[in-house]
């Protein structure tokens, strides 16, 4: 990811969770917290309720790839944690990528993290 690092340590995730700044939809929950840097830091979490390890890792890969695609249009300076909900595992594999993408853009918009696109004349 070009403008983003990974959150990997438990204390970093807990710091973002303690910010109480979360939005959710059917598939994802997004927590954000300003980090004072010129880059974002992303963590993706999936509990065992989502499924076995293969399913959880696939769900996390889907979220990370959709984030990578949206990254150039995102505001910087935040720690973000995306929590995958069990409904992601129930999506058919043929449409999971697109559904997760729409869900991620939805929560990013609710948190006002996407830059406004210039109106085309």
C-alpha positions, 0 to 999 in steps of 0.5 A: 500500500502506497500511503499506508502502513499496517497496524500489527500490535495489540496495543495499537488496535486497542488505542484505535478502539478506545477512540469510540469513533466507529461506524458500521454496516452489515459487513464491516465496522470501521474505527478511526483515530487521528495519528498526527502523521502524513500517512494512514495506518490500517489494521484488519480484524476478523474474529472466529465468528467469521469462520475458520482461518481460511475464511477469515484470511480470505475476508481480510485479504478482500478488505485489504485489496479494496482499501488498496484500490481506494487508497489514493482518494483517501484523506491521510493522518488516521489510524484505521481498524476494519472489523470484518463481520460474519456476514462476509463469510456468507457472501457468494464468492462470485460477488464477495469482492464487489460487495466488500468494496461497496461496504468499505466505501460506504463506511469510509464515506460515513467517516468522511475519509474520502476526498471529494472528487472534482465535478466534471464539466 
